[in-house]
Every structure is written in C-alpha cells, then in structure tokens.
Amino acid sequence: MLPWFENEEFWREAFDFVFPEARIQAAEGEAAAILALTRLPQGSAVLDLCCGLGRHAHCLARKGMRVTGVDRSAFLLDQARSRYPGTGVEWIQEDMRNFQRPNSFDLAVNLFTSFGYFEEASENLRVLENLRACLRPGGSLLIDLMGKEIVAKNPLATWSQPLGDGGLFVGRLEVLPGWDKVRVEWIFVRGESTRRFTFEHYIYSGQELKQMLLQAGFVKVELLGDLAGGPYDGHASRLLAWAKV
C-alpha cells in the first residue's frame, strides 16, 4: 500500500477541504509577512518545498521573487499550473527526501505542517539536511508546524465542518504512546459516499525541532509563534522555526 502522502486519491478527495478559497486568498498576506520577516530583496531565489497548490509560491513570485515550487503530488502540481499560469514559478515533481539543488536559494519555506510525514525520524532529518544544502551562505529556512505543545492542549480531538459542495468533513486526532506521533483520521461524507483516510506523522516540540535543525547544519534557530515574529509561548497557535545558515 502506498504511504498516504503518495496517494493521489487522498489529495483529490481532500483538495477542496485543504485548499478552500479563503485559505488560498490568505496566502497573499502570508507571503507579505514572510518577506517582511526575512527582509528578502526582490529577485531573491526562494524554494517552496511541499508547495501543494502553489498559493505561496505564486504570491512570492508576484512580489518579485524567483520561485521554485516542489511537491510529490502530480495532481497538486497540475492544479498549481492550471490556477497560476504565466507567473514564472518553476514547478518540480519530486519527493522532499530526494530534492537537492546545492547552494541555490536565499530562502526555503516549508509551510502548513508539511513535515514529519515519514516512518523513520531519520528521513525527516534528511529533509532538513537537504534544505540546508540548498541554501546559499546567509540564507534561511522558515518551517511551520503544529507544535507538540499546542497539540498537548487537546491531545484527543474530534471536530467536523461542512464542505463547500454540501458534504461533511469529520476529523479525529489522537496522540500515540510515547508522544512522538499523532494518528489522524479524515472522513469525507458526500451524499451516500463516505471516504475515510487514516495517517500518522511526527510531532515536534519547539526544542526538538530546534535541535534537529542544528543537527542538520543550521547555525542559528529562532522559534516563533506566528509569521509576524511573535513569540512561541503559551498563546501561540503554530510553531515556526526560522533557521539560518
């Protein structure tokens, strides 16, 4: 059986839920916040690893960056090319464990909990090592996760929300023994049809993520709670790490 992240049926079924129009439109402000935080000059080379629909890649390109968007899913890249033609983004289909273009980018971004998918923790470290190799001297990585401290506030959760096509989404999250992974179940109910997907991924505390980044070769890591540069504290809703070469 294919891993869940390689299953194109998963991305087709979940597409409208993962990328509602409001989330797509929010990318403009998020891209502006990324550039304000990192202070990249126009013309800088940016890698969007696990770019998905390409919403951030597109917005960064519109703001004068030279952007490469990489994703494992051919379906998502087809959606990106269709939605954002002529923006100059280089779209590449590749597994994040294998993509490496040494000394080529001023900034790499990995957003929206697109890290920690793999069975072995060593594979996640390899991704960070590849990202480090991709960056030029003075470059940096911005990675955005659901931190372990945030998950700890509600380690067993069930939620639901209506889908835009009239269906219903139900989600369940459970922390696995040892607190290294979560198991997530996504259920899509559309008319008489029910599709169920179950997957697991690693969760990291702020300090665990920081130590991994240092182990991967980054020399300075700052933990943040949002793209505005707020602190990663008890009020944070996301874990961001800004790691510099």
N, C-alpha and C positions, 0 to 999 in steps of 0.2 A: 504494500500500500504506500502511495506517495505521502510524504510529510504534508501536513495541512497547508503550509505556505507555498507548496508547489502544485497544489490542487486548483486548477483554473476554474473548476465548478464552484469552489468556495468563493473566489473573487467575483464571479458572475452573479452568484446569488446574493452576496453581501454588498455589492457595489453601491447601490442606492442608499444603503444604511451607512456605510463607511464614508461615503462622499455625498452627503446631502448638499443642496445648493448653498445653504447658509455657511457650511464649513468651507466650501470652495471659495465663496466670497470673502471669508475671513482671512484667506491666505494673503491678500493684498496688505492688510495691516500687519500681519505676522512677518511678512518679508521686509516691510519697512522697519519693524522693530529689530529684526536680525541685523540689518545694515546699520542701524543706529547703535546697537550694542557693539558690533565688531568694527565699526568705522572703516569698512572696506571702501577704497576708492573705486570709481567707475572703471570698468574694464578688467576688474579682478576675475580670476578663474575660480568658479565655485562648483563643487561636487555635491549633488543631492543624491545620497545613497539611500535606496529604497524609496524612490520618488513617487511610486504609485501613479495616481492620475497626473502628477506633474504640476499640481497647483502652485507649490512654492517655486519650483524651477521656472515656471512661466513668469511669475511675478518678479523674480530676481533678474531674469533676462530682460524684462521690460524696464527695469531700473538700471540697465547698463552693464550688467554682469555677463561674463562668458560662462554659460552654464552647461554642465553635463549631468543628465539625469540617468541613473542606473536602477534597474529593477529586474527581479527574477521573472515576473509575470508578463508574458507576451500579450495577454488580454489587457492588462492595465496600461502597457505601453501603447497599444493600439488606441485605447481611449484617449491617452495623452496626445498622441499625434493628431487624432481627429478633432479634439477640442481646441488644441493650441497650434494650429498650422502657422508656419511662417514666423515664428518667434526666435528662431536661431538656436534653440536648445538642441544639444546633441543627445539623442536618446539611445541608450545601450541596454540590451538584454544580457544580464549576467548575474550569477549568484554572488551575493555580497562576500562570501568566503573566498572567492576567486578574483574579484576585480581588484586590480592594482595598476596604477599608472604613476610610477615614481616621480616625485618632485615636480608635480604638475599643477597643483591647486593652492590657492591662497586661503580658501575656506572650504571645509566639508561640513555638511549638515546631515543629521540622521534624526528625523522628527516623527512624532506621533506614535511612540512606542513601537519602533521598527527594529528592535534589537533584543537579543536574548532568545531567539527562536529555536536554537539548535539543541540537539540531545545532549551533547557534551559541552561543558563550560569552556573547554579549550578552544572550541570552534568560535565562541563569542570573542575570546581573546584574540584569535587570529584576525577577526574582522577589524578590531581596533588596531592591530599591528599593520594591517593593510592600509587603513586610513592614515596612520602615522606616516607610512612610506609615501603615500600620495601627496602629502603636503610639502610645500616649499619651506625653506627657513623663514621663520617669522609667521608661518601660517597657523591656523587653529581649526579645531573641531567643535561644533555645537551639537550635543546629543540630548534628546528629550525623551524622558521615560515616565512611567508611573512608578514612583519610588516605593520601596518596601515600607517606609514609614507611613506613607499615605495609605497603602493597602491595609496596614495594621489597624487603621481606624475602623475598618469594616471588612474583616478577613473572610466573611461568608456573606455573599450578597446575591440577591435576585432582583432583577428590575425588568421593566417592559416599557415599550413605547410604540406608538402607531407608526407604520411605514407610509411613505407618500403615495403608494399605489393602493392604499386601503387595507393592506395586510398588517400583521402584528409581529413585532420582534420581542423575544424574551431572552434575557441573558442571565447566566449564573456564573459566579466566580467563587473558587474555593482555594485557599492556601493549602499546599501539600505538606505532609510531615517533613520537618527539617527547615521549612521556610526558605527553600531555595527556588521553588517554582510555584506557579498557580496553575490550576486547571480551569479552563473557561469553556462554557457551553453556550453556543449561539443557536437559537431556534427561530426559524422564519415560517410564519403561518400566512399563507395566501390562499384564500378560498378553501378548497378541500385539500390543498397541498401543504405538507409540513416537511421542512428540511432542517436537519439537525447536524451541527458541526461541533466537534469537541477537540480542543487543542490545549497544549501546555507550553509555557515559556518561563524563562528565568525572571526573577525579580531581584533587584539590587537595592541595597541601602545607598545613601549618599557616599558613605565612606568606602563601601565595597566597590562602587563604580569608580571612585577616585583612585583607589589602589590599582584597579585593573588598568586604568588609563596610564598611570605612572609606570606600571609593569610593561605596557605596550610601547613605552618610549617617550611619552609626553613629559614635559619638564615642569609645567605649571598647570594646575587644575583648580578652577573656581566653581563651586556649587551654587546654583541659582534656583529660585522658586518660580520664575516666570521670565518671559522674553524682555521685560522691562529692566531686568537686572535685580529684581527683588531677592531677598534672602531665602535660602532653603531652610525654613523653620516650621514651627507647628501650624502655621497658617497657609503654607504652600499647598497648591493643588497638583503640581507637577514637579519632577526632579529634572533639572537641566545641569549639564556639566559643560563648561567652556574650557577646553583643554588646548594648551598652546605648545608649539614646537620649540 
